[in-house]
Structure formats: structure tokens, C-alpha cells
Amino acid sequence: MAVQIQLRRDTASNWTSADPTLAAGEFAIETDTDKYKIGDGSTAWTSLGYSSLPSGVLQLSGGAMTGAITTNSTFDGVDIATRDAVLTSTTTTANAALPKAGGTLSGAIVGADQIISAPVLQDVGETCVANATSGSTDTIDLTDGNVHNVTLTANCTFTFSNPPASGTSGSFTLFLNQDGAGSRTATWPAGNGTSTPKVIWAGGTAPTLTTTANRTDILVFTTIDGGMKWYGAVSGQDFS
């Protein structure tokens, strides 16, 4: 004679309404949630916790995987395959991984100061920061870009900010334009080069800038010690 075992079962709302106390070891299932509780003989239903998943089972919501997954299935509508030990998308979606060969970026990438080794670059551009008019002070911020275009509208004192960390070379190109009045001068960082920034020029003397109205000088600055010493050089002068 066959033996059939049935567990106590009801909807979640009915269990809550009745609020029974399950016997020790007694199973009870919510038929509309598939959750279950195991009684302890003394705790009412509403105060009794749901039984947890076995150790090592990933929850439907939350949790973290700690090992490799091999699958040919679909995650959230996207076919997934493991290639070269990297989990990547095999279809084109907004969140698809860029393949190792081919593909086109559709947005900005933040490198976060990580190293990219041995690339071959082609058709590369640099952001040109239009600092517009200088006023009496102007800050060259390297997080904005490595090419700066400044029109002097007064005698201007420059500050350089956010260079790479010491041990990494950082440089920028400065297009320095005289306004329609001309005769504007520039004052460069002149600290001790150890705790305060300093620009070092060839021969120890800053170049004489072109002061003719509407003319442009181009200068280049490089640092390797986190911006304490900036090595300045003239790329060209008196462009009109």
C-alpha cells in the first residue's frame, strides 16, 4: 500500500491570519510564495522565521558568487559564453562587453590611473581646454586636459594643479595668446621645487614672452615628481 505524505500548506495571508504554533520539526508551506517554516513547538507563525537556504546556494536576490560558472544559457535576455576565461556577451546590447578584436566604443572610458601596456595608437586627438580669458590669475588643471588655450587679458599669475603622482611623467602644452591690447605678462610658479611648485627653465631664465597684441606663444611643461618641479620649454613664439 502506497504511503502519501502531505505537508501543511496555505497562503501567506491565511497563515498570518491564523498565526498557529507549529509543532517541533513540523513543516508548513506558503503556497503562493513557495517559502516554508519549520516549527519549534513554541513560536507562533508570525514570529517564526523562514527556513534558510542550504549552505552554498546562491539566493535569487543578493549574494555573491565565489567560483567559475560554465553556461550556455541566457542571463537577462543576453546570451553569455565563457571565452578565454572571461565572461563576455555574445550579443550586441547596451551593456555588452567589448570584444578583444574589433568593436567600437560608444562612450568615455575612465582609466583611473591604470597602466595600458604596448598599445599602437592611430588617429589620436587631445582635449583642448579653452581657459578663455585669464584675468590676473589662472589655474591650469591637468584633470581638464593636457592642452590649454589661454588668452591673457591682464598680467597673469599661473598655478598648475592635479599633476600625476611622483614617478609618473605628466606634461601639458600651453597656447598663450595676447589679447587685443597686448603687453600682458605671465608669472610662473616660483616655489622651492621641494614642497612648493617651481618652473625650471633652460639656463635658469624664463623666456621673454611675445607681448604684441593678438600674437601667440606656445610653451610646454613637464613634471616627473608630482608637480614640484616643472620643466618649461618654448615650442614656438610670435605666431599671428
Order of alpha helices (4+ residues) and beta strands (2+ residues): beta-alpha-beta-beta-beta-beta-beta-beta-beta-beta-beta-beta-beta-beta-beta-beta
